[in-house]
């Protein structure tokens, strides 16, 4: 991305390919923590070691599969997938403890739209000017869409 090129020395420019995958990790971690509310309410945490073990197994297995063909990007993708799997497991077990009506569809839509915008961004990244304008436009669309979803969620309470 243009921002990375402007703010970092050239030897770090190749790290730009990792940013989308690494940025997904804190998002998945936040989802994981947010979905753990059922455990906090019931104080029954017996499923947490199972969820973490699922994360460990998914991390090891996806890393073994992806590291050879993709290298460091494979490790970043593996970490992202593992946190996402742990988030799904957290949702499943937390809902068993205490049912909370999360608006999961909104979250899934935001993630899918983000991935689509990233894929479009990657496809036209060779054109530097269009690249910058598309990125700015995409981010603005995501903010508007994200704020709309958040506003609708709070409006429903």
Secondary structure, DSSP 8 states (H G I E B T S, - for coil): -HHHHHHS-GGGGGGHHHHHHHHHHHHHHHHHHHTTHHHHHH---TTHHHHHHHHHHHHHHHHHHHHHHHTHHHHHHHHHHHHHHHHHHHHHHHHHHS-----HHHHHHHHHHHHHHHHHHHHTTTSHHHHHHHHHHHHHHHHHHHHHHHHHHHHT-
